[in-house]
Amino acid sequence: MLSFSSIVFSWRMRLSRLKNHKIALSIGVMLVIAISLLGPSVYQESWLDPFSTLNIPNRELRPHAINKLGILNSDDPFHPYYYTDEGKIRDLMRNLQRATVLSSEQDLAALDNQKKQYFTLHRAPSRYHAEEDYTLQYYPAKSIVRFGQHMFRINESTVYAFSQITENMTSGWWK
């Protein structure tokens, strides 16, 4: 059985061997501290806040994954349009990050009679995920977006992005 003094002596011998590797040990300790402090804040998936609350992982629905938008107006549902400028689509998705969540009671009754536009967010297939479409309803008069069962109030830059996209859409549907 080992005595306390032999344990202390063996640890002192191990620590004395580390004196030769002071630089590597100090860099390693600093790296572990930096990872423990910065790791959680860097890892946060914040591409689409507050859309990350919709039980859709951000790795599936992020600005670079959406490459086409489709639109149907509630006034004319038989004439679809689409949009493929990925730069403007990324701007729209980044602007949607700044949307504020509305409670379910707010403006629900007022939205029934409002003009709305139905958007389809198209995610192209890649080796990381399958092809999928997400629906989004936009109420231009109220500056509200409905995604899934959640409603969001959007800011002026998002309204401007929606207006730019709707002005430059192509008639028909993508192939």
C-alpha positions in Angstrom: 0.0 0.0 0.0 1.3 3.5 -0.9 1.9 6.0 1.8 0.9 9.6 1.6 4.6 10.7 1.3 5.2 8.3 -1.7 2.1 9.7 -3.5 3.3 13.3 -2.9 6.8 12.4 -4.1 5.5 10.7 -7.3 3.4 13.8 -8.1 6.3 16.1 -7.5 8.4 14.0 -9.9 5.7 14.1 -12.5 5.4 17.9 -12.1 9.1 18.3 -12.4 9.1 16.6 -15.8 6.5 19.3 -16.9 9.1 22.0 -16.3 10.7 21.1 -19.6 7.4 21.8 -21.4 6.3 25.1 -19.9 5.4 26.8 -23.1 3.3 23.9 -24.4 1.6 23.5 -21.0 0.8 27.2 -20.7 -0.6 27.3 -24.3 -2.7 24.3 -23.6 -4.1 25.8 -20.3 -4.9 29.1 -22.1 -6.6 27.2 -24.9 -8.8 25.2 -22.5 -9.8 28.4 -20.7 -10.6 30.2 -23.9 -12.7 27.3 -25.2 -14.6 27.1 -21.9 -15.3 30.8 -21.9 -16.0 31.4 -25.6 -17.3 28.0 -26.7 -21.0 28.3 -25.6 -21.4 31.8 -27.1 -19.8 30.8 -30.4 -21.7 27.5 -30.7 -25.1 29.2 -30.5 -27.1 28.6 -33.6 -28.3 32.1 -34.3 -28.8 32.2 -38.0 -32.5 32.7 -37.8 -33.4 34.0 -34.4 -36.3 33.9 -33.5 -37.1 31.2 -36.1 -35.0 28.7 -34.0 -38.0 28.5 -31.6 -40.1 26.7 -34.3 -38.7 23.3 -33.7 -36.8 23.5 -37.0 -33.0 23.1 -36.5 -31.0 26.0 -37.8 -28.8 23.7 -39.8 -32.0 22.9 -41.9 -33.3 26.5 -42.2 -30.6 29.0 -42.6 -30.0 31.9 -45.0 -27.6 30.0 -47.3 -29.9 27.0 -47.6 -32.8 28.9 -49.0 -32.2 29.6 -52.7 -35.7 30.2 -54.3 -38.8 32.0 -53.2 -42.3 31.3 -54.6 -45.2 33.6 -54.1 -49.0 33.5 -54.4 -51.1 36.6 -53.8 -54.4 36.1 -52.0 -56.0 38.3 -54.7 -54.9 36.2 -57.6 -54.0 32.6 -56.5 -53.9 31.2 -60.0 -50.8 33.2 -61.1 -47.7 32.1 -59.1 -44.4 33.9 -59.2 -40.9 33.0 -58.2 -37.6 34.7 -57.3 -34.1 33.3 -57.6 -31.6 36.1 -56.7 -29.8 34.4 -53.8 -28.2 37.6 -52.6 -31.6 39.3 -52.0 -33.0 36.1 -50.5 -30.1 36.0 -48.0 -30.8 39.7 -47.2 -34.4 38.8 -46.6 -33.5 35.9 -44.3 -31.1 38.1 -42.4 -33.7 40.7 -42.0 -36.2 38.1 -40.7 -33.7 37.5 -37.8 -34.7 40.9 -36.4 -38.4 40.0 -36.2 -40.2 40.1 -32.9 -42.4 37.4 -31.7 -46.1 38.3 -31.2 -48.3 36.5 -28.7 -51.0 34.3 -30.2 -53.8 36.6 -29.1 -52.4 39.7 -30.7 -53.9 40.7 -34.1 -55.4 37.2 -34.9 -58.9 38.5 -35.5 -57.7 41.5 -37.4 -55.6 39.3 -39.8 -58.6 37.3 -41.1 -59.7 40.1 -43.4 -56.3 41.3 -44.5 -54.6 40.8 -47.8 -51.8 38.3 -47.6 -49.1 36.8 -49.7 -48.1 33.2 -49.5 -44.3 32.7 -49.8 -42.6 29.4 -50.3 -39.0 29.2 -49.0 -37.3 26.6 -51.1 -34.3 24.7 -49.9 -32.4 22.9 -52.7 -31.1 19.4 -52.1 -27.5 18.9 -51.1 -25.4 16.2 -49.6 -26.3 17.6 -46.1 -30.1 17.8 -46.4 -33.0 16.9 -48.6 -35.1 19.2 -50.7 -37.9 20.9 -48.8 -40.2 23.8 -48.9 -41.3 26.0 -46.0 -44.4 28.2 -46.1 -44.5 31.8 -44.8 -47.5 34.1 -44.9 -46.9 37.8 -45.1 -49.5 40.5 -44.2 -48.2 43.7 -45.9 -50.7 46.0 -44.3 -49.8 45.0 -40.7 -46.1 44.1 -41.3 -46.6 40.7 -39.8 -45.2 37.4 -40.9 -46.7 34.0 -40.0 -44.3 31.1 -40.0 -45.8 27.8 -38.8 -48.0 28.6 -35.8 -46.0 31.6 -34.8 -46.5 35.2 -35.8 -43.7 37.8 -36.0 -43.7 41.6 -36.4 -41.1 42.6 -39.0 -39.1 45.9 -39.3 -38.9 48.4 -42.1 -35.9 46.8 -43.8 -37.7 43.5 -44.0 -40.8 45.2 -45.5 -38.4 46.9 -48.0 -36.8 43.5 -48.9 -40.3 41.9 -49.4 -41.3 44.8 -51.7 -38.1 44.6 -53.7 -38.5 40.8 -54.1 -42.2 41.1 -55.1 -41.4 43.8 -57.7 -38.8 41.6 -59.5 -40.4 38.2 -59.4 -40.8 36.1 -62.6 -44.2 34.7 -63.6 -44.6 31.0 -63.3 -43.0 28.5 -61.1 -39.4 27.2 -60.9 -38.5 24.0 -62.4 
